[in-house]
Amino acid sequence: MTEKQKKNKSAIQRRLIPSYIFLVIWSLFSVFPLYWMITAATNTTVEVARGKIWFGTNAAENFKNLLAAQPLWRSMRNSFVYSITQTLLCLLICSLAGFGFELYADKAKDRLFAILLLAMMIPGVATMIPLFVLISRMGLLNSVWGFLLPQVATPFMIMMFRQNSRNFPPEIMEAARIDGQSEVGIFFRQYMPIMRSTYAAAAVITFMNAWNAYLWPKVVMTNNQAQTMPMLIANLASGYTIDYGTLMMGVLFCSIPTMVIFFVLQRQFAEGITGAVK
């Protein structure tokens, strides 16, 4: 590297210093709510109310109070069952729909897809009462299926799989058909492995939406035995006097699964959102 190139490189690095400083400061602001949630879970109510931002010594007591106030383990189990089941079914159904909409020729599919996208414009609150009446008449209140059916397939997920399916090489389908592969076999043996980054992104989005869902579970789950983690947090925050240390301990337990899922799949999530195909 010549002397001139070294000077140019140094000048560029100096110009980037303000950008780096801004990004560091912005990162600290972004991480602070997470840090405060963790520290608040270790402090007493009085310390949280006073704005203490350092770790305390009350974590064990807050955890005991949480177990005494709410059925933590049952709520976590319910949330895991509902969220994992919804994620698996949504991935299967939406990917099948996206696969069919994009890779099969049909004159009416674009019209049908346009009607499907119109459903995205209808607010969920507007359909909640009819859905509740339907689920109630089907006898699915306080059940996994009552939680799942309204969200087991969403227009957004179908659109996401259809858009990313445009990067799926059609030559693979033709070669598989020549080898005697059935259409179902093509989907499971060729399409799914190639589209794994899209599946990872869809899994993160679906799991987080299912785990954090509150309004629909609150409506359809009328029995405390079926309550989920967001409902548990709402119960902790609905008393006349709120124990903020216990509340933040519950929020921490509610946040851990989604953080783990995102950090484990963050690279595949970024690839799936940008439409990468492997």
QUINOR-V905765 format. One line per field, one symbol per residue. ss: DSSP state (H for helix, E for strand, - for the rest). phi: phi as a letter, one per 40 degrees, with the letter a starting at -180 (. if undefined). psi: psi as a letter, one per 20 degrees, with the letter a starting at -180 (. if undefined). A space follows every 10 residues. Layout:
BEGIN
ss: ???
phi: ???
psi: ???
END
This chain:
BEGIN
ss: --HHHHHHHH HHHHHHHHHH HHHHHHHHHH HHHHHHHHHH ----HHHHH- --------HH HHHHHHHHH- -HHHHHHHHH HHHHHHHHHH HHHHHHHHHH HHH-----HH HHHHHHHHHH H--HHHHHHH HHHHHHH--- ---HHHHHHH H---HHHHHH HHHHH----H HHHHHHHH-- --HHHHHHHH HHHH-HHHHH HHHHHHHHHH HH--HHHHHH ---HHH--HH HHHHHH---- ---HHHHHHH HHHHHHHHHH HHHHHHHHHH HHH-----
phi: .ccccccccc ccccccddcc cccccccccc cddccccccc cbbcdccccc gcbbcbbbcc cccccccccb cdcccccdcc cccccccccc cccccccccc ccbbcacccc cccccccccc ccccccbccd ccccccccgb cgbcccccdc bcabdccccc cccccccccc cccccccccg cccccccccb cccccccccc cccccccccc cccbccdccc ccbccbcbcd cccccccbcc bbcccccccc cccccddccc dcccbccccc ccccgcbb
psi: prhghggggh gghhhighgg gghgghgghh hghgghgghh ijrrgghghi kpjqqajjgg ghgghghhhq mghhhggggg gggggggggg ggghhgghgg hhjppphihh ghhghghhhh ipqhhhjggh gggghghikj qkrghhhggi jhpqhghggg hgghiiipoh hhggghhhjj prhghgghhg gghhkhhghg ghgggggggg hipggghhgh niphijqrgh hgghhhjjrh ppnhggghgg hghhhgghgg gghhjhghgg ghhikqp.
END
